[in-house]
Amino acid sequence: MKTEALWYLGERKLELRPVDLPDPEANEVLVEMEACGICGWDLLAYSGRFGKFHEYPFRAGHEGVGRIARTGSLVRDLAVGQRVVCHELPIGERGGGLMARHAVRTREKVTPIPDEPFRPAELWLVEPVACVVNGIEYAGIRPGDSVALVGAGYMGLLMLQLLRRTLAGRVTVFEPDPRRLELARTFGRDMGGWDYVPDGSAVLQDRARSYDVVLETAGIPATLELAFALAKPFAIIENFAWHHHRMDFDLDEWHTKGWRILNIQPQMNPSFDSLFPRTVALMAAGAVTNEGLLTHTEPVENARAAYEAGLDRTGGYIKGAILFSAGSARTDR
């Protein structure tokens, strides 16, 4: 069948192109996409700096939500019209990226979502929340632990919401942007023992070596250095963000402090797909939400505007999503 998808062509070059999509096989479903989130690596691809990972041009997108348009003969527990989240596939693999009007997935690569017509599809961006669930699961937070959250961007604010469900005794959020820090206060309201710090360096003398668990979500050298400076001996330090740079480390300090340093990415968890149903349950229960975090949503025809805002961090950008209008897709054979 014919559909349309966004292609990354190089530095700040993006194009909506017609593509061929395979018909679903017996164990597959065809999904008509409603929304797809713009991930940090989508912005990296749009910036033209993704060539070390994949040759341009290519199509991608992995935070997609849509509705079942067709089911294979062996798929009996999903119905046409049912909303699902699609799981990620490697670039170029059968089924296609999710920055598209349609995608094909095997049954195990979609997770059903509660049908709540009042909740827009873009609020069901499940994949980034699953990444945060993965981070919380591996953080090893014990009752009474002190936790430092370094960075209150999109992923940090999701992480903050789920920290409310842990038994951390003290949580401190380090974030220099006033608007994001205020959002952190909103999500952490009514939580005793929580603190919000606008400038990590200004308070470092008081806070140094005082946290059992440090979660670094910002992805810049200064925040990773701050994470090390905040960690107690024997602390867990979670490198959650994707750092696009090299860094020098004092490995004597790593050794003598006995830190457990974790690289928490979906790729390190061979059971990452199993987190999707649990993440949907958490979102359905209101434990974590995208509400208030999606600052830039654009129809696919105007996708460039959201990408530009995300890359340049303009207009108070926190998170972007691309929307696909029902009925506008080309499905001619």
TANOR-V889880 format. One record per pair of residues at least 12 apart in sequence whose C-alpha atoms are under 10 Angstrom apart, sorted by the first residue. I is the first residue (numbers start at 1). J is the second residue. Records with the same first field share a line. If there is no record, write none. Layout:
I=J / J
This chain:
1=19 / 20 / 21 / 22 / 23 / 24 / 102 / 330 / 331 / 332 / 333
2=18 / 19 / 20 / 21 / 22 / 23 / 101 / 102 / 329 / 330 / 331 / 332 / 333
3=17 / 18 / 19 / 20 / 21 / 32 / 100 / 101 / 102 / 103 / 329 / 330 / 331 / 332 / 333
4=16 / 17 / 18 / 19 / 20 / 21 / 99 / 100 / 101 / 102 / 103 / 300 / 329 / 330 / 331
5=17 / 18 / 19 / 20 / 59 / 60 / 61 / 96 / 97 / 98 / 99 / 100 / 101 / 102 / 103 / 300
6=18 / 19 / 58 / 59 / 60 / 61 / 97 / 98 / 99 / 100 / 101 / 300 / 301 / 303
7=45 / 46 / 56 / 57 / 58 / 59 / 60 / 61 / 97 / 99 / 100
8=42 / 45 / 46 / 47 / 48 / 50 / 55 / 56 / 57 / 58 / 59 / 60
9=45 / 46 / 47 / 48 / 55 / 56 / 57 / 58 / 59
10=45 / 46 / 47 / 48 / 49 / 50 / 51 / 55 / 56 / 57 / 58
11=44 / 45 / 46 / 47 / 48 / 49 / 50 / 56
12=43 / 44 / 45 / 46 / 47 / 48 / 304 / 307 / 308 / 311
13=45 / 46 / 47 / 48 / 57 / 304
14=45 / 46 / 57 / 59 / 303 / 304 / 307
15=57 / 59 / 300 / 301 / 303 / 304
16=59 / 99 / 100 / 300 / 301 / 302 / 303
17=59 / 100
18=100 / 101 / 330
19=59 / 96 / 100 / 102 / 330
20=96 / 331 / 333
21=94 / 95 / 96 / 102 / 103 / 104 / 331 / 333
22=94 / 95 / 96 / 103 / 104
23=70 / 71 / 72 / 95 / 103 / 104 / 333
24=70 / 71 / 72 / 73 / 95 / 103 / 104 / 105 / 106
25=71 / 72 / 73 / 74 / 75 / 104 / 105 / 106
26=71 / 72 / 73 / 74 / 75 / 106 / 107
27=71 / 72 / 73 / 74 / 75 / 76 / 105 / 106 / 107 / 108
28=70 / 71 / 72 / 73 / 74 / 75 / 95 / 104 / 105 / 106 / 107 / 108 / 109 / 110
29=67 / 68 / 69 / 70 / 71 / 72 / 73 / 74 / 75 / 78 / 79 / 80 / 95 / 103 / 104 / 105 / 106 / 107 / 109 / 110
30=66 / 67 / 68 / 69 / 70 / 71 / 72 / 80 / 95 / 102 / 103 / 104 / 105 / 106
31=64 / 65 / 66 / 67 / 68 / 69 / 70 / 71 / 80 / 81 / 82 / 83 / 84 / 85 / 86 / 95 / 98 / 101 / 102 / 103 / 104 / 105 / 110
32=64 / 65 / 66 / 67 / 68 / 69 / 70 / 81 / 83 / 84 / 98 / 100 / 101 / 102 / 103 / 104 / 324 / 325 / 326 / 327 / 329 / 331
33=64 / 65 / 66 / 67 / 68 / 69 / 83 / 84 / 85 / 86 / 98 / 99 / 100 / 101 / 102 / 103 / 121 / 322 / 323 / 324 / 325 / 326 / 329
34=64 / 65 / 66 / 67 / 83 / 84 / 98 / 99 / 100 / 101 / 102 / 120 / 121 / 122 / 299 / 322 / 323 / 324 / 325 / 326
35=63 / 64 / 65 / 66 / 85 / 98 / 99 / 100 / 101 / 120 / 121 / 122 / 123 / 124 / 125 / 297 / 298 / 299 / 300 / 321 / 322 / 323 / 324 / 325
36=61 / 62 / 63 / 64 / 65 / 66 / 85 / 86 / 97 / 98 / 99 / 100 / 101 / 121 / 122 / 124 / 125 / 127 / 297 / 300 / 320 / 321 / 322 / 323 / 324
37=61 / 62 / 63 / 64 / 65 / 98 / 99 / 122 / 123 / 124 / 125 / 126 / 127 / 128 / 294 / 297 / 319 / 320 / 321 / 322 / 323
38=61 / 62 / 63 / 64 / 99 / 125 / 296 / 297 / 303 / 306 / 307 / 310 / 319 / 320 / 321 / 322
39=61 / 62 / 63 / 127 / 128 / 154 / 310 / 319 / 320 / 321
40=241 / 242 / 310 / 311 / 319 / 320
41=60 / 61 / 62 / 242
42=59 / 60 / 61 / 62 / 99 / 307 / 310 / 311
43=306 / 307 / 308 / 309 / 310 / 311 / 312
44=244 / 311
45=57 / 58 / 59 / 60
46=304 / 307 / 308 / 310 / 311
47=307 / 308 / 311
49=244
54=91 / 92
58=91 / 92 / 97
59=91 / 92 / 96 / 97 / 98 / 99 / 100
60=88 / 89 / 90 / 91 / 92 / 96 / 97 / 98 / 99 / 100
61=88 / 89 / 91 / 96 / 97 / 98 / 99 / 100 / 322
62=85 / 86 / 87 / 88 / 89 / 90 / 91 / 96 / 97 / 98 / 99 / 125 / 127 / 128
63=85 / 86 / 87 / 88 / 97 / 98 / 99 / 122 / 124 / 125 / 126 / 127 / 128 / 129 / 321
64=84 / 85 / 86 / 87 / 88 / 97 / 98 / 99 / 100 / 103 / 121 / 122 / 124 / 125 / 126 / 127 / 321 / 322 / 323
65=83 / 84 / 85 / 86 / 87 / 98 / 110 / 111 / 112 / 113 / 121 / 122 / 123 / 124 / 125 / 126 / 127 / 323 / 324
66=81 / 82 / 83 / 84 / 85 / 86 / 98 / 101 / 102 / 103 / 110 / 112 / 113 / 121 / 122 / 124 / 324 / 326
67=79 / 80 / 81 / 82 / 83 / 84 / 85 / 86 / 102 / 112 / 113 / 121 / 326
68=80 / 81 / 82 / 83 / 84 / 102 / 103 / 104 / 110 / 112
69=81 / 82 / 83 / 102 / 103 / 104
70=104
71=104 / 105 / 106 / 107
72=106 / 107
74=107
75=106 / 107
76=107
77=107 / 112
78=107 / 110 / 111 / 112
81=115
82=112 / 113 / 114 / 115
83=110 / 111 / 112 / 113 / 114 / 115 / 116 / 117 / 121 / 124
84=109 / 110 / 111 / 112 / 113 / 114 / 115 / 121 / 124 / 126
85=109 / 110 / 111 / 112 / 113 / 121 / 124 / 125 / 126 / 127 / 276 / 277 / 280
86=98 / 103 / 104 / 105 / 106 / 107 / 108 / 109 / 110 / 111 / 112 / 125 / 126 / 127 / 276
87=105 / 106 / 108 / 109 / 110 / 111 / 126 / 127 / 272 / 273 / 276
88=105 / 109 / 110 / 127 / 273
89=105 / 109
94=106
99=300 / 303 / 321 / 322 / 323 / 324
100=300 / 322 / 323 / 324 / 329
101=300 / 323 / 324 / 325 / 326 / 327 / 328 / 329 / 330 / 331
102=324 / 329 / 330 / 331
108=273 / 274
109=273 / 274 / 276
110=273 / 276 / 277
111=126 / 273 / 274 / 276 / 277 / 280
112=276 / 277 / 280
113=126 / 276 / 277 / 280 / 281 / 283 / 284
114=280 / 281 / 283 / 284
116=284
119=291
121=323 / 324
122=290 / 291 / 294 / 297 / 320 / 321 / 322 / 323
123=283 / 289 / 290 / 291 / 292 / 293 / 294 / 321
124=280 / 283 / 284 / 289 / 290 / 291
125=280 / 283 / 289 / 290 / 321
126=275 / 276 / 277 / 279 / 280 / 283 / 289 / 290
127=266 / 273 / 275 / 276 / 279 / 280
128=154 / 155 / 158 / 266 / 279 / 290
129=155 / 158 / 159 / 162 / 275 / 276 / 279 / 280 / 282 / 283 / 288 / 289 / 290
130=158 / 266 / 272 / 273 / 274 / 275 / 276 / 277 / 278 / 279 / 280 / 282
131=155 / 158 / 159 / 240 / 264 / 265 / 266 / 272 / 275 / 276 / 279
132=155 / 156 / 157 / 158 / 159 / 160 / 161 / 162 / 217 / 240 / 264 / 265 / 266 / 279
133=158 / 159 / 162 / 272 / 275 / 276 / 278 / 279 / 282
134=240 / 264 / 265 / 266 / 268 / 269 / 271 / 272 / 275 / 279
135=159 / 215 / 238 / 239 / 240 / 262 / 263 / 264 / 265 / 266
136=159 / 160 / 162 / 163 / 165 / 166 / 215 / 238 / 264
137=264
138=236 / 238 / 262 / 263 / 264 / 269
139=213 / 214 / 215 / 236 / 237 / 238 / 260 / 262 / 264
140=166 / 212 / 213 / 236
141=163 / 166 / 167 / 168 / 169 / 212 / 213 / 236
142=166 / 167 / 168 / 169 / 212 / 213
143=166 / 167 / 168 / 169
144=166 / 167 / 168 / 169 / 170 / 212
145=166 / 167 / 168 / 169 / 170 / 171 / 211 / 212 / 213
146=167 / 168 / 169 / 170 / 171 / 172 / 193 / 194 / 210 / 211 / 212 / 213 / 214 / 231 / 232 / 235
147=163 / 168 / 169 / 170 / 171 / 172 / 173 / 194 / 210 / 211 / 212 / 213 / 214 / 215 / 230 / 231 / 235 / 236 / 237
148=170 / 171 / 172 / 173 / 174 / 194 / 195 / 196 / 207 / 210 / 211 / 212 / 213 / 214 / 215 / 216 / 227 / 230 / 231 / 237
149=163 / 171 / 172 / 173 / 174 / 175 / 196 / 213 / 214 / 215 / 216 / 217 / 218 / 227 / 238
150=172 / 173 / 174 / 175 / 176 / 197 / 200 / 214 / 215 / 216 / 217 / 218 / 219 / 223 / 224 / 226 / 227 / 230
151=173 / 174 / 175 / 176 / 177 / 180 / 181 / 184 / 215 / 216 / 217 / 218 / 219 / 220 / 223 / 241
152=173 / 174 / 175 / 176 / 177 / 179 / 180 / 181 / 182 / 183 / 184 / 216 / 217 / 218 / 318
153=175 / 177 / 180 / 181 / 183 / 184 / 217 / 218 / 293 / 317 / 318 / 319
154=180 / 217 / 218 / 290 / 293 / 294 / 317 / 318 / 319 / 320
155=217 / 218 / 240 / 241 / 293 / 318 / 319
156=173 / 174 / 175 / 180 / 184 / 215 / 216 / 217 / 218 / 240 / 241
157=173 / 180 / 181 / 183 / 184 / 185 / 187 / 188 / 217 / 288 / 289 / 290 / 293 / 318
158=184 / 187 / 287 / 288 / 289 / 290 / 293
159=215 / 217 / 288
160=172 / 173 / 184 / 185 / 187 / 188 / 288
161=184 / 186 / 187 / 188 / 286 / 287 / 288 / 289
162=187 / 188 / 282 / 287 / 288 / 289
163=188 / 287 / 288
164=187 / 188 / 189 / 190 / 191 / 194 / 287 / 288
165=287 / 288
168=193 / 194 / 212 / 213
169=191 / 192 / 193 / 194
170=191 / 192 / 193 / 194 / 195 / 211 / 212
171=188 / 191 / 192 / 193 / 194 / 195 / 196 / 211 / 213 / 214
172=193 / 194 / 195 / 196 / 197 / 207 / 211 / 214
173=185 / 188 / 194 / 195 / 196 / 197 / 198 / 200 / 215
174=195 / 196 / 197 / 198 / 199 / 200 / 201 / 203 / 216 / 223 / 226 / 227
175=196 / 197 / 198 / 199 / 200 / 218 / 223
176=196 / 197 / 198 / 199 / 200
177=198 / 199 / 316
178=197 / 198
179=316
180=198 / 293 / 316 / 318
181=196 / 197 / 198
182=196 / 198
183=292 / 293
184=196
187=288 / 289
200=222 / 223 / 226 / 227 / 230
201=222 / 226 / 229
204=226 / 229 / 230
205=229 / 230
206=230
207=229 / 230 / 231
208=226 / 227 / 228 / 229 / 230 / 231 / 232
209=227 / 228 / 229 / 230 / 231 / 232 / 233 / 235 / 257
210=229 / 230 / 231 / 232 / 233 / 235
211=227 / 229 / 230 / 231 / 232 / 233 / 234 / 235 / 236 / 237
212=230 / 231 / 232 / 233 / 234 / 235 / 236 / 237 / 259
213=227 / 230 / 231 / 232 / 234 / 235 / 236 / 237 / 238 / 259 / 260
214=226 / 227 / 228 / 229 / 230 / 231 / 232 / 235 / 236 / 237 / 238 / 239 / 261
215=227 / 231 / 236 / 237 / 238 / 239 / 240 / 241 / 262 / 264
216=228 / 237 / 238 / 239 / 240 / 241 / 242
217=238 / 239 / 240 / 241 / 242 / 243
218=239 / 240 / 241 / 242 / 243
219=239 / 240 / 241 / 242 / 243 / 244 / 245
220=241 / 242 / 243 / 244 / 245 / 247
221=243 / 244 / 245 / 246 / 247 / 248
224=237 / 238 / 239 / 241 / 243 / 247
225=247 / 249
227=239
228=249 / 253 / 254 / 259 / 261
231=257 / 259
232=257 / 258 / 259
233=253 / 254 / 255 / 256 / 257 / 258 / 259 / 260
234=254 / 255 / 256 / 257 / 258 / 259 / 260 / 261
235=257 / 258 / 259 / 260 / 261
236=258 / 259 / 260 / 261 / 262
237=259 / 260 / 261 / 262 / 263
238=260 / 261 / 262 / 263 / 264
239=261 / 262 / 263 / 264 / 265
240=262 / 263 / 264 / 265
241=263 / 264 / 265
242=263 / 264 / 265
290=319
292=318 / 319
293=317 / 318 / 319 / 320
294=317 / 318 / 319 / 320 / 321
295=309 / 310 / 315 / 316 / 317 / 318 / 319 / 320 / 321
296=309 / 310 / 315 / 316 / 317 / 318 / 319 / 320 / 321 / 322
297=319 / 320 / 321 / 322 / 323
298=320 / 321 / 322 / 323 / 324
299=321 / 322 / 323 / 324 / 325
300=321 / 322 / 323 / 324 / 325
301=322 / 323 / 324
302=322 / 323
303=320 / 321 / 322 / 323
304=322
305=320
306=319 / 320 / 321 / 322
307=320 / 321 / 322
